[in-house]
Amino acid sequence: MPGLFAGGTSEITVTVNEVTGGAGTLTGGVAYLSAWIDFAGDGVFDASDRIAADLRDGEAGDKDGAFNGEIKFDVAVPADATLLPTFARFRFSTTEGMVTVALDGEVEDYQITVSNDDPPVVCDNGLYQIATKDSTLKRMRFGQGPSGYTLNLETLGTTNNNVNAGWGYNELDGYIYGVRSGKGELWRVDGTGTFTRLVDIPNTAADGSNAGDILPNGTMVYKIDQSTWQLLDLSDPTAPVDLGTLNLTQPVNTVDFASNPIDGVIYGINSTTDRLFRASANGGLPGTTMVVEFGPAIYTGTYGAVFFDENGRMYAYDNNTNIIYLIDTTTGSRQFLAESVQDEGGINDGASCRGPSPVPLSGLGGNIYVDQNASDVKEASETNLGGGIRIDIYTDNGTPNDLTDDSFVATADTDADGTYAFTGLPAASTYRLEVDVTDPDLPSGSQIGTSNPIVGARPDSSGIAVDYDFGFDPQFSDLLITKSAFQAGTTSPVTTAAPGDMIDWVVEVTNDGPGSPSNVRVIEKIPTGFAYVSDDAPATGDFYDPETGLWFVDEILSGATERLTVRVRVLETGSHINEVEIIESSLPDLDSDPASGTSIDDLGDGRADDDEARVEITLEIGTRLLSGRLILDDGRNGGTAHDGVRNGGETGTQAGTLRLLDAGGALLASPEIAADGRWSYALDDSYTGTLTLSVTPAVDWIAVSEAPGAAPGLDNPNPHDGTFTFTPAPGTDHAGLDLGLVAAPTLSEDRTASLGAGQTTLLPHLYRAGSPGDVRFEITDIEQSPADAFSVTPFLDTDCDGTPETPLNDPVPVAASQELCLLSRVVSGSGLPPGASLVYELIATTTLEATAVAHVAQDRDRVTVEVGGGQLVLVKTVRNLTQATAEGAANRAAPGDVLAYRIELINPSQAHATDITVYDQTPPYTQLSEPVPSPVAVGPSLTCSITAPSTNTAGYAGPLRWDCAGSHAPGDRGSVSFAVRIE
């Protein structure tokens, strides 16, 4: 229940569930809500106590007007209501009226107490004015008129004298405040319209003026002059605090402005230029703020009241015309809402609690389609055009047939399915819709066939009206598809191939016009005798799906050709016949039917259909067998690393792609690699000349060695580059053609940190070796502002406990899979200003043992000196509880092990850190082994509690969140923790 105040009005929200099992209409519920409050406290609910009479969700009386499981309504509390505890009763049932027995539903009673305090302002979908020379609080009431909205100014209370000010609503207590123009008097207005003078503001603050607002944090902003705004802390209105000033980068002549709750920016109208402006509120902190003017110069009136609602919609009231406009804060365009039947009296300022929209909002939408039968009506069988087609919407200001007074509102482009929609439109207004018939996303030569523009379009008050369609006259096209097979990477046609050979299937679709169809789709399903390798289609847009064979070509302009290349590997078994067909197009085809299959004469004309093609490859298997193995050449278990020979505990690997290149450098074949790294290829007997074997390592792997043995005509100048060339002998097999790979060393991860001037911070990194070698660490590419403000040194953290031990000045020998914990120690100079920064790269250069192969891994770190407020450094460590390992920045585990993670919160700054929230998540393939400890004392004045998951139990996997109450003082440190079990 909300607070109820004697003589005031409060909004009550009741959450309801339909008592008929969820039944309800599209726009409203079935059951009725009735409610009573025993205002007299006499123990009897009588007719005068009834506060809600048969309200239904989403229908008249429900303030939000939406069928959403909530009924909102206002309650006017009598001034003489009892101040002792009394009761409220709510009944939700299909039974109407005051009856002794309801046949279904639910009745709930609540004990309440009415307050005798001054009632706050009702924060709903109302906008308020403080207007006239007698400073009267007026509520702006919108209604539905015959051709739009009506606007009445409802008087709530008056001072009977002139208290002109830049008024604003304070979200912290629910009252409206203003500093009287030309004076230092702070005034408050309550929900009854009673004006109360409070204390004077500090002498250091400027006198009040006619333009201002209050930010959500309770900071009042009001105009001093055209270049300066005053900041006043009203978190305690009995003791206002001068926070300083905001200095504008250019002067603005404004009579009111308001804060947008979505972006935190202040908006208003510059009367000098008649344009909108925006300027950052800077969070209520003093400083300089950039003024940006935007939009057309159409605001020639005197806009004495500016407002925002909760969704960032801007409203402005013109004192000269009594018209209120809805304003687009992106384009600067405006939309007529209503003209007040009363005058504001010449003196006027606006205030709003930034609640829901003051008028019902809805939308318009429709289809852009091909009107095949010229009926001017969109039918289910008719196809929509594609995406990106522009539609403009204008408000017609109540005169649908007069286009000269229309005001531009917005632009929308059609989605990929040819539909469009405009949302957030005032439901009582009427609009003009116009499609851009010259839009380049329309098919070439398109002609509109239905009315354009559409005038008098009216949104559906219950949703989005979706029947405002634009139809274009039908067109035809003539699509031709061809298919060819080439040796991979060449234009040499292929009719025969051996298992392992690489072939490029090239599919071309040509449009001979005259129309330019969209939604063209082709099926290029790879037969079972081939394995997909790659294609040249983009990942989005005109994509190709190798699983289904769908090539989404989309639009093909008249005279254009679209091309797709699919690379495949020939397999020894399966079908080697490849068929391709156009299966869909937005336009009819002159000589074929995409809807007919390959076995059907599309038009029954006895002619070959040009929307399909077929190619067959004859399989030929050579007798010269080439074979070898990809090995993991890292020297494990007593082996010799990087020698190209599998020895010790070294194994085979699939971490690479083998390519066989002919004497001209063209790709001949790419044999499949077995799980143990073995491969083989039957070379055609007729092949002559050299053959190059080259391995392309997988991501994060390195080609490091090759051992071709005594292959004839061997050319291998570098035995550590994964490539060699030889000349296969006629009628001879060649075995033992091995190549070595190793995992590349890694360095993780980029770090950011904040610290105070004259302080030190440690940034952890983890290096993991892939094979034996030496690694050298260095700091490079140092960028710092100001110059020479920081020093940074890399250290080895031998036991991974977060403590630097040995400066990393010399190369460090490493073995395969060895991990090194590193710490970058950063020291900031004393006296550095806030915002000073350091950016550097930590470079790990690994030279692989017995080779000249070097690999570079790098992390990029950024450190800044704190800019006001407390700062935190988080350090995360882990230990294996099952194996009883030491805690460190890295660890090892096996399935079933329990790992304990600890996140330490350190405040290295010189200010208290507040409003702390910590985010983490359970690692992949783990789940909580026990509930997360909560709450925990992280510091003397900081307690953190787990809030995600909502049910804190073992077995959970997903995001974790701690919300912390209190503050973390300078130098304080403490931690939160959780434990997981590896699946």
C-alpha positions, 0 to 999 in steps of 0.5 A: 500500500502507498502512503495515504495522506489526509486531504491528499491523493495517492495512486494505488496499484493492485496486482491481479490474476484473472479468476477465470483461469487467465481468460480475458479479452485482447484489451481487457480483463473479465473480473472486477476490482472493488475496494473500500477504506474505512475512513471513519474508523467505525468498523463498517465499509459503507458506500462512502468508503468505496474507492474502486467501483468494478474496475477491470484490467486494461479498461476504463478506470485503469490508469495505465490502460493496459491489460497487464495484470495491474490495475492503477487508480487514484484515491482521494483521502478525506481531510477528516479521515481517522488518523488511527489504524483502520482497514482497507478491503479489496475484492477481485471477482466476476461479481459486480457491485456491493453484494453480501456474497461474491461467487468467486475470486478473492477478498483481502484486508489490509491494516493502514494508517492515514498520515496527517503530514502534508501530502506529496505530489501524486506521481503518475502520468500527470504534468504540472504547471506553476502558473499565473501571477498568483503562482497556482499549481495546475495539473495538466489533464488530457482527454480524448477529443473528436480529432485529437486530445483536449487539455484542461489545466486543473487548479490544485492550490495557490499562494495568492502572490507571485512566487516565480521560480524554476520549479522541479520535482524531488524524487527523494521526498515527492514534493515540488521545490523552487528558489524564488526568482531574484531571491534566496527563498526556497519554496515547497509545493505539496500534493494539495497545492499548498505553497510553503516557504522553507529556509533560505539557501546559503548566501554563497548560492545565486538567487533563483530564476525562472528556469530549473529542474531537480535531478533524480539524486535531489540536486536542483539545477537552476539558471543564474544567467545565460552561461551559468547554472546553479547547483543546490543539494536538496537531499535535505530540504531543511538544510540546502547545500551550495554545490557550485555551478555548471558553466556552459560552453556557449550561452543559451536563452531559455525560460525552462529546461528539464532533465531526461531520466534516460540519458541524464542530459538536460534539454531545453529551447534556446529562444535566441536561435529557436532550436533545441539544446542539450547539455550534460547535467554532469551528475549534479557535480560542478564543472564545465558542460558542453552545449549542443544545439540540434534540430530545426529552428521552429521553436519561435514561441515562449516555452515556459514549461518543459517536461519529461516522462519516464521513457525520456519523451520530452514535452514543451508548452508554448505560453503564446499559443497554449499548445503542448508539443511532444518533441523528438530528442534525436531529430528535434522535430515536434508533434502537436498534442493538444491546445489548452482551453485555459490560459496559463496567465503568462507566467508559467513553469513546468514540473514532472515526476517523470512518470508514465506518458500523460497520453495513451501511446500506440503505433502504426505499421504495415507491409510493403508488398507486391500487389499481384492481382491489383486489388489494392488489398494485401492478401495472404498469398501476396509476397512482401518486398525486402528490408531497408525501404523508407517510410516517413510518418507525419502528424497531420494536426487534425487536417488529413487533407491539408498536407501543408500543415503536417509535421514530420515525426519519424522515419522507419525502414522495413525489416527483412520481411517487408514489414514496418512499424512506428511505436510510441505514437499518441493514440488520439492523433492522426497521421500521414504515412508515405513510402519513398518510391525512389528508395534504392532498396526497392526493385529496379523499376518499381511502380507504386500501385496503392495510395501513397501517401496514406492520410488520416491513419489512426493508431489502434488504442489497444495495440499497433494498427498493422493494416496500413499497407503499400502495394507495388505493381507486379514484375517479372524476372528471368533467372539463369543458374549455372554450375562448374567444378574447378581445381581449388583456387584455379580456373582449371575445369575438373571432371575426374578427381581422387579422394582428398582432392580439393574442388571449388564448386562455382555457382552463378545466378544471372538475372536477365530482367526486367524485374529485380527480385528479392528473397532469391534462394538457392539449394546447393546441397553438398553430396555425400561424396564430398566434405565441406571445407569453406565458402566465400559467402559473407557470414550475414546477408547473402549467407550460405548454410553448408548443413542445409545447402541454402544459399540466401542470395536475396536481391539480384538487380536486372543484368547482375550476376551473383556468384558463390564458391564452395570448396570441398574435399573429395571422399572415397565413397558416396555420391559425386553428382551435384545438383543445384536449383533456385527454389524461391524468388519474389518475382515470377520467372519468365521461363521456369518455376522456382517452386517446382523440383528438378524432376519436373518440367516447370512450365510443361513446355518441353524445354530445359529449365534454366533454374537448375544445373547438374555436374558429375565428378568421376572418381579415379584413385591413383596407385602411388600412396603418400602417407605421414603424420602430424605430430605433437612435437613438444618433447613430452615424457623424454622425447626430443622437441621440435625435431619432426620425429615422434619420440618419447611420449609425443602423440599425433594431433589433428591441430592442423590442415595439410595442403598438397600443392602442385608444381605451379603452387595450386592446391591439389589436395587436402587429405583428411587427418585422422584422430591420431594425426595420420594421413594418406593420399593416392597420387594420380599415376599421371602426375609429374613434377614437384609436390609441396607439402605444407601444414597450416596450424590451427588457431593458437598452434605453431608449425615447428618441424618436418621430417620428410626422410630421404624423399627424392628431389627434397627441397627443405631449406628450413626444417622448422617452417612446416613446409617441404618440396619433393619429386614423387618417383613414378610407381613408388609409395612415399611414407613417413612424410611427417610434420610437427606442431606445438601449442603456441604459448599464451599470455592472459589477460589485458588488465585495467586498474585505478589507484590514487596518486603516489600509490602502487598496484599489482596487475596479475598475468598468467603465461603458459608455455606450449613446448620447451624454450626460453621466454623473455618478458618486457614492457613496451609501447608505454603511453602515459599522461603526464610524461614520466608519471608512472613506473612499471616493472614485471615480476615473477610470482613463483608460488602464484600467491599475488606477491612479486618476488623476482624482477623479470630481467633475463630469459626464463627457461620453460617446459611444455605446459609450464605456467608462470604467474606474473605481476606488473608492479605499477607505481604512480607519482605523487601529486598526479591529477585525477585522470592521469593514465598509463597504457603499456604492453607486456610482451612475452617473446618465446624462442622455441628450443633448438630452433629459430622459431619465436612467438610473441604474445602480448597483453595491454594494460591500462592504469588511471588515477582515480577521478573522484570517489572511492576506487576498488581493485579486485584480486581473484584467487583459487585453490583446489580443496580436493587436492589441498593445493595452495591458493594462487592466481592459477591452479589445476583440477580434475573432474569431481574436484572442488575449487574455492574462489576468493575475490578480494576487494581492496580500496587503494584510493583516498576516498570511501567506496560506496554502492558496491556490487560485485559480479562473477559467474561459475566457470564453465562445466562447474556448479556450486558445491555448497551455498555461497557464504552470505552475508559476509563482513568484507570490511569494518563498515561493509557487508556483502550479501549474495543476490544472484542466484535468488535461491542460493543452493548447491548445484547452481550454475550461472551468474553470481552477484553480491550487493554490498551495504555500507562503505569501504574505507581507504586501505580496507580489504576483504573478500567474498568467496564461493566453491564449485565442483567440476562436472 
